Amino acid sequence: MYKFLSSYLLFFFIGCANFGVLTVLTDLPKEFDENSGIVSISANSIWLVEDKGNADEIYQVDTKGKWLKTLKVTNAKNHDWEDLAKDKNNNVYIGDFGNNESRRKDLVIYKIPNPENEKGDKIAAEKIEFSYPEQTNFSPKKEELLYDAEAFFYWKEALFIITKNRATPFSGEAFIYKVPAQKGIYKAQLVGSFVTCADGDSCRVTAATIAPDEKTIVLLGNGILWKFTNYTTDNFTEGTMETIDLGVRTQLEAVTFADNNSLYLSDEENKKTGRNLYSYRLK
């Protein structure tokens, strides 16, 4: 009786909550209240990481909320892990480029082999270290907080990083940088920029992903998607852009393609809301 009542109440509260156009798949385990990046390799599961102050680990969770696997990432340190990406061989990239105050000089992306092939509980990372050549001031004023990042994806043997504009006043401009997807030390190449929108609460880019067929790129904000198609150059924003309001304003931090037309999204827990895994089908 009590089990039935608990299940009924959970369904009731989820059903009454406002998740806009998103479909709730499950709540994530309570340990992942600061999940910051997700990537999907096989059907019906995701890999995730948490951001600043959390363990140097990557976790697998299925779409019903079951915690499947934990891997310690060696040769790596979680200064501020913010997003995940994958390449055609299912190597996974961990973006350690959270930089709220635009002061860091140790930006790095960690590359690990397909974690689903790992039989143990540890996985070794290679380092892709980089810097932004346009940044010369590492004690910036509020209007110069331009070099945080929480979003990237793999495309054409490179990693494309989209910055999170933290400037005050908020201009909405996001930079697009490119670095090689292999071990080394690089100066990131600025390949473009675009203006998201004017609302600082929802228009800062928090995640990015590219479809398996590479015909669609999606960027995420706190309740907004920017969908890009028909691009032909590294500056994908020169293609066709569609802005999609998801009808919700939770702290959405992560997005990945489940297939060429469907997305998984997740949010951090904030004031007893969030920590959910969602799905959304692109039109």
N, C-alpha and C positions, 0 to 999 in steps of 0.2 A: 504493500500500500504506500509506504513512505517513498520507495524507489519510484513508483509510478507518479506520485505527487511531485517529487523533485524534477523528474523529466518533464512533466507537464508545465511546471513553473518556468523551467529553463526555456522551453519552447515558447511559452507565453511572452516572456520578457524579450527574447530575441525577435519574436514576431511583431512586438509593439515598438521596438526600437526603430529609429530612422536610419537606414543604411542606403538611402537614395536608390540608385539603379544597380547597386552592387548586390550580389547574392552571397550570403554568409555560408561558408562551407563548414567552418568549425572555429571554436576558440583555440588558440595555441596554448601549449602548456604554460603554466603560470611563471616558470623560470624565464620565459622569453618575453618579458614585458618591455624590453628595450630592443626588440628585433629591428634591424636596420637595413638588411639586404636579403633578397631571396633569389634563387635560381632553380629552374626545373630541368632535370636531366631525364628521368624516366616518368612514365605516366603515374598520376595520382600521388605524387610526393614532391616535396621541395627540400632544398638545402637552405639553411639560414645562418646568419651571424648576428651578433649584437654589437653595439657601438662602444664608445669610450668607457673604460673602466671595467669592462667585462673580460671573460677568459679568452685565451688565444685558441678558440675552438670553432669548429663548424658542425652543424647539427642537421640531421635528416628527420623530417616530420611528414607523416602522410596527410592526406586531405580530410581525414577524420579526426586529426589532432593527436594521433599516436606518435610518440617519440621513438624513432627507430634506431638512431645511431649517433654517436659522438666521436669526433676525431680531433685530437690535439694537433694543431698546426705547428710544426717545429721550424726553427730558423725564422720565426715571425713573432711580432709583438703587437698586441692590439692597442695602439695609441688611440685610434678612432676609426674603426672599421665601419664603412658607411654603405657599401653596395657590393653586389656579386655580379659577375658576368661569366659567360662560357664561350668557348670557340667550337669549331666544327668537330673536334676530337673529344669534346666534353672535358677538356682542361678547364678548371675553374679559376677565376681571378678575383682576389679580395682587395677592394679599394680602401687602403688605409690613408685617406686623404681628407678626412674631416679636419677642418681648419677654421673654426668659428671666428677667431680673432685675426686671421690672416698673418700669423706669426711663424708658422712652422717652416723649417728648412729640411725636414726629414720625410717628405712625402714619398710614399712607396705603394706599389701594387704587388701583391703576392700571387704567384702562379703555382697551383698545385695540380697534379694529375687527377683524372676522373676519380672522385672520392668513392663512387659506388664500386670500384674495383679493389679498394683497399680492404684487406682482410683483418688487419690489426686495429689498434686504437690511436695510431699516430700517422701523420702524413707530412712529408717534407715540402717546404716551399722554396721557390726561387724568387729573387727580388728584382723588380723593375722600378728603379729609383728615378725620380724626375723632379723638375722644378719648372716654374712659370717664368720665362725670360722677361715678360713685361712687368713683373713685380720687382720693384727696387726698394720699396719701403716695407720693413718688417715690424714697424711699430706704427701702423696706420691709424688715421683718424676715422671717425664713424662713417664718413662719406667715402672712405677708401677700402671698406671691408668687402672686397671683390673676389677673394681667392679661396673661399671655402668650396668644398665639392661633396656631393652625396650621390652622384649619378655617373654611370659609365656603361658602355657596352662594347663588345668585340665586333669588328667589321673589317674585312680586307686585310687581315694580318696586323691589325692595329687596334688600339684601345682609344675610344673617344670619350673624353671626360667633359661633363657639362657642369659649369660652376653654379653655386648657390649664392645669389646676390644677397649679402647681409648689410648693404649700405643704408645709411640714414641720411637724407631721405631715400626711400626705395625707388629705384629707376625701372626695375623689372628686367634689366639687361642680363643675359646669361652668356658667358663665353663658351666656346667649343674648342677643346684642345685635343691633340692627337699625339700618342706615343706608341712606339713599336711594342708588339706583344711578345717580347722576348727579354731575357735577362740582360741587364745593362744599366747604365746611368745616362739619362737623356734630358735635354731641354725640350719641353713640350712645345709642339707647333700649334700656334693659334690659327685655326682654319675658318672661323666664323663666329658670329654672335647673333642673338635675336632677342626681342623683347617679349616676355611672356604675357604679362598683364600688369595692372596697376596696384592690385591688392597685395600688400606684403605678407599677409597672413596665409594666403592660399596660392600665391603665384611664384613662390620660390621652388626651384626644381629639387626634388628629393630622391628621385630614382629614374633609371632609364633601362630600356630593353629593346631588342631587335627581334623580329620574327624569324623563325627557322629558314624561310625562303628569302629573307633579307629584303623583302619588299615593303616592310612597314617598320618604322621606328616610333616608339612611344616614350614620352617623358611624363613624369608624374609630379603633381604638386599636392597640397593638402585639400583634395577634393576635385582636382582638375587633371585631365589628361590632355597632352598635346600630341596629336597623331600626325606623322609625316609619311607621305607617299610620293612617288614620282620624282625621287631625287636621283641625281647622276654624279654629283661631286661629293667631296669630303664635307662640304658645308651643306648638310642634308636639309637645312632650313630653307634652302632655295627651292625645294620641291613644294608640294602641296601640303599646307598645314590646316588641320581641323582641331578646334578647341572643343573639348567635351566636358561639360559640367557633370560630375558624378552625383550631385545632389546631396552630398554629405561633406562635413568638414572635420573629420577625425584626423589624427596625426598619421596620415598615410606616409609610409617610409620606404615601401618596397614594391616592385612590380617585375613580373617575368612572363614571357609567353608560355602558355601550356601547349598551344598549337598555333598555326598561322593566323587564327581569328579569335582566340580566347586568351585571356589573361588571368593570372593569379596576382592578388594584391594583399598586402598586410599592413597593419598599423601598430604603433606602439600603444601601450596602455597609458592613458592620461585621464586622471580624475574618474577612475572606475569605468571608463569606456575604452574601447579598442582591444588590442591583443587578439585580433581576429584574422582569419584567413578568408579571403573573398575570391569570387570569380566574376568576370565580366566578359561579355562577348561583344567584340567590335562589329559595327554594322558595315 
